[in-house]
Amino acid sequence: MQRGHAICGLLRKSPLSTFAGGERVRLGAIAAERKPRGNLLPRSDSASSRECSIDPSQFYLCTRGKHTMAEYCKILDVPLAESDPVLLELIRKEKSRQVHGLEMIASENFTSLSVLECLSSCLHNKYSEGYPGQRYYGGNQFIDEVENLARKRALETFKLNPEEWGVNVQPYSGSPANFAVYTAICEPHGRIMGLDLPDGGHLTHGFFTATKKISATSIFFESMPYKVDPTSGLIDYDQLEANAKLFKPRVIIAGVSCYSRCLDYARFRKIADANGSYLFADMAHIAGLVAAGIVPSPFEYADIVSTTTHKTLRGPRAGVIFFRKGVRSVKPNGEKIMYDLESRINQAVFPGLQGGPHNNTIAGIATAMLQAQQPEFIEYQKQVVKNAQRLCEGLISKGYKVATGGTDIHLVLVDLTSTGEISAISGPKLPDFKNVISTNADVIAKIKSLRQEVEAFSENFPLPGYPTH
Ligand SMILES: Cc1ncc(COP(=O)(O)O)c(C=O)c1O
């Protein structure tokens, strides 16, 4: 079974299936599973190739030794510029857009050269279903070390005691991480409560509308949103408390995508405790700020914390789940109730929802977590918040309405329906707005001049990564 699996994998993953196929190659693949790679590499000495029953001219797995890759398969050794200039041109255009534009999307960031190097490393090639020390495939000794390093650094970054917290670094991104959390702790149609999406929550916090269950988290689980107070723009904790008392959710989600104030985790905890709910904090947006210690940390109160690693944390595009270990509660008779989140969450991620982890990304997480522990990172996060607050002041001074009157974090929520030179002409609807910016000569000229100003400003700042891609 295992060998068959490996054969399948090799035929699927290597160029053999594309270029060669046939019995000779399959025999080679069996040998690949059973013998050390070294025996299989095409060498000029014919003994090893005889041993593997492979025609060396058709065997493309070599990346070392005295032969170059191009001798075996040119297509594997050709840079993108040569092999696919059409695609490279698109990447370059995007690079140029990023260099010249002023990117102000709160969920985006520019990751570091080190992370980009991890992403395009050989770790990408390896299948490693399972967890360190418990893999389905052989050859995972270094992959295990990479994943363990990522786990260790993730805990260190948020100053967590490994006796009290564990972490899963395999989720492909934030949405699958959140789905894994519900899968782990909610039965099908179990009840969840998150901030409504129009109020600043995320899709994966159970979003649905009057006519459609939009997020799978509202299809497979029963979701009841909580809201912000329409006047203050702040989360209405009293309403959440009252509704939670009725709804008795299994999980209360404390997390935001578009809310500019720090969350009151202590209040969330109190509401969760009153209803026997898990408190799940999704700190995707603010993880960098939490790592730097400049906003309240959810770890003091939550049972589970998920995050993406590519927003303020500035790492690769991925998700991570932290879960509590040890004693969950003590009964009046002194009996201890232990957390069982580690096995539930690990099993929900794999094999529940995912297959092989993205090892190149996990390496990116490891190095991003190391960066997030540096004093420079703390300064960077402080500056991000200062910039956002300065932006608020500037916008308010120009007459814009900023929700909640300011920000505690990296994002600013501006009401563009009431103010703005173009909306004053177009009215609040997007199609009318688009029409004005594409037809009104005066507006077109102003946008052009603004674009030039923004591009000249943005070009002053370097972009991490390689200059060409
Ligand atoms: C709070 C929150 N959670 C989860 C996600 C989902 O992350 P991803 O886009 O990586 O699936 C986001 C994305 O913006 C988010 O803001």
The ligand as a MOL file (V3000), in Angstrom:
LIG
                    3D

  0  0  0     0  0            999 V3000
M  V30 BEGIN CTAB
M  V30 COUNTS 16 16 0 0 0
M  V30 BEGIN ATOM
M  V30 1 C -10.0540 38.1050 11.1590 0
M  V30 2 C -9.7430 37.2640 9.9510 0
M  V30 3 N -9.7610 35.9440 10.0810 0
M  V30 4 C -9.5070 35.1260 9.0410 0
M  V30 5 C -9.1940 35.6400 7.8080 0
M  V30 6 C -9.0050 34.6820 6.6660 0
M  V30 7 O -7.7420 34.6200 6.2130 0
M  V30 8 P -7.4230 34.0200 4.7620 0
M  V30 9 O -7.7720 35.0720 3.7850 0
M  V30 10 O -5.9640 33.7560 4.8780 0
M  V30 11 O -8.2210 32.7890 4.5830 0
M  V30 12 C -9.1430 37.0240 7.6300 0
M  V30 13 C -8.7990 37.5860 6.3160 0
M  V30 14 O -8.8360 38.7050 6.0180 0
M  V30 15 C -9.4480 37.8710 8.7320 0
M  V30 16 O -9.4670 39.1880 8.6110 0
M  V30 END ATOM
M  V30 BEGIN BOND
M  V30 1 1 1 2
M  V30 2 1 2 3
M  V30 3 2 2 15
M  V30 4 2 3 4
M  V30 5 1 4 5
M  V30 6 1 5 6
M  V30 7 2 5 12
M  V30 8 1 6 7
M  V30 9 1 7 8
M  V30 10 2 8 9
M  V30 11 1 8 10
M  V30 12 1 8 11
M  V30 13 1 12 13
M  V30 14 1 12 15
M  V30 15 2 13 14
M  V30 16 1 15 16
M  V30 END BOND
M  V30 END CTAB
M  END
